[in-house]
Amino acid sequence: CDKNSKFDEREEQIQKLTPDSDRFDKECEDILFFFFEEDREFSVNQIAAQFNLHPSVAKAHFDTLAKDRHIWSQPHIIVDDGPHPPPKFYITSSGRAY
């Protein structure tokens, strides 16, 4: 695989993120259902690994779910210059109701 074909594959995955209706695409719904079933917090990288997605694609799904308030992340306060853990996201009541 060359870089262009990998880029094209990722671009195709991202294009699929725009639903034609009020419902999310299957991959996004699967991620939301996973949050519901597991009932715990997850980072973008954990979901990317679980669903075999590039982290950018997983982040695009998180953006979609967060925009509609189906998942939520507590704001982080940075108190030093050391390494920081990635933000964790939680399912919300509207996410459980979906």
Secondary structure as UniProt FT lines:
FT   HELIX           3..15
FT   TURN            16..17
FT   HELIX           26..38
FT   HELIX           44..51
FT   HELIX           55..67
FT   TURN            68..69
FT   STRAND          71..73
FT   STRAND          89..91
FT   HELIX           93..97
//
